[in-house]
Amino acid sequence: ENDVRKIETTVRTMFALLIEALPATDVAKAKEVMSEHWWIGRRADEILNTLIARSDKELVCNEAVSTALYVRFLKRISAHLMNVASSVVNPFDRIGFREDISEKDTSKN
């Protein structure tokens, strides 16, 4: 239950960060959204595998199924938020291109 709550809280935070990152094209916040997804995905898979293995014998079937669906739903939302955030980190017009190092160096001067 604590892990599910942590995932819920993080997904809410991801929404807030993304809402701030989009209009400002804030790459740092968008990258933070993207990085949060990876641990959520791993932990969600661990929870699902635990439910499938029936590690908690006290958990009845309908609770296990609803928990599995909910965790999977949160993971999917997180993935969608990551995809939207990637449009800030790697805008559509830059897909397939690497950042030119010489441009980067001259922009600092």
C-alpha positions in Angstrom: 0.0 0.0 0.0 2.8 2.4 0.8 4.4 1.8 -2.6 1.1 2.4 -4.4 0.7 5.7 -2.5 4.2 6.7 -3.4 3.5 6.0 -7.1 0.2 8.0 -6.8 2.0 11.0 -5.3 4.8 10.9 -7.8 2.3 10.8 -10.7 0.6 13.9 -9.3 4.0 15.6 -9.0 4.8 14.6 -12.6 1.5 16.4 -13.7 2.5 19.5 -11.8 6.0 19.6 -13.2 4.8 19.0 -16.7 2.2 21.8 -16.5 5.1 24.1 -15.5 7.5 22.7 -18.1 5.4 22.9 -21.2 4.7 26.6 -21.5 8.2 27.6 -20.3 9.9 24.9 -22.4 11.8 24.0 -19.2 14.0 21.1 -20.1 15.2 20.4 -16.6 11.6 19.9 -15.3 10.7 17.8 -18.3 13.8 15.6 -17.7 12.7 15.2 -14.1 9.3 14.0 -15.3 11.0 11.5 -17.6 13.3 10.2 -15.0 10.5 9.6 -12.5 8.8 7.3 -15.0 11.6 4.7 -14.9 11.4 3.9 -11.2 7.6 3.9 -11.4 7.7 1.4 -14.2 10.1 -0.9 -12.3 8.2 -0.7 -9.0 4.8 -1.2 -10.7 6.1 -4.4 -12.4 7.4 -5.7 -9.1 4.0 -5.1 -7.5 2.2 -6.8 -10.4 4.6 -9.8 -10.2 4.0 -10.0 -6.4 0.2 -10.0 -7.0 0.5 -12.7 -9.7 2.6 -14.9 -7.4 0.0 -14.4 -4.7 2.8 -13.6 -2.2 0.2 -12.0 0.2 -2.2 -14.9 1.0 -4.5 -12.6 2.9 -5.3 -10.5 -0.2 -8.5 -11.7 -1.7 -8.9 -12.1 -5.4 -11.0 -9.0 -6.1 -8.6 -6.8 -4.1 -5.6 -8.2 -6.0 -7.2 -7.7 -9.4 -8.3 -4.1 -8.6 -4.9 -3.3 -7.2 -3.2 -4.8 -10.3 -5.4 -2.8 -12.6 -4.9 0.4 -10.7 -1.1 0.0 -10.6 -1.0 -0.7 -14.3 -3.2 2.3 -14.9 -0.8 4.6 -12.9 2.2 3.1 -14.8 0.4 3.9 -18.1 -0.3 7.5 -17.1 3.3 7.9 -16.1 4.4 6.7 -19.5 2.1 9.1 -21.2 3.5 12.0 -19.1 7.0 10.9 -20.0 6.2 10.9 -23.7 4.7 14.5 -23.5 7.8 15.6 -21.5 10.0 14.2 -24.2 8.6 16.7 -26.6 10.2 19.4 -24.5 13.5 17.6 -24.1 13.6 16.6 -27.8 11.2 18.7 -29.8 9.7 17.3 -32.9 11.9 19.4 -35.2 15.0 18.0 -33.5 14.1 14.3 -33.7 16.9 12.4 -35.3 19.4 15.2 -34.9 22.2 15.5 -32.3 23.0 18.8 -30.7 25.8 20.6 -32.5 28.6 21.0 -29.9 30.0 24.1 -31.6 26.6 25.8 -31.4 26.4 24.8 -27.7 29.8 26.3 -27.0 29.2 29.6 -28.8 25.9 30.1 -27.0 27.6 30.3 -23.7 29.7 33.3 -24.7 
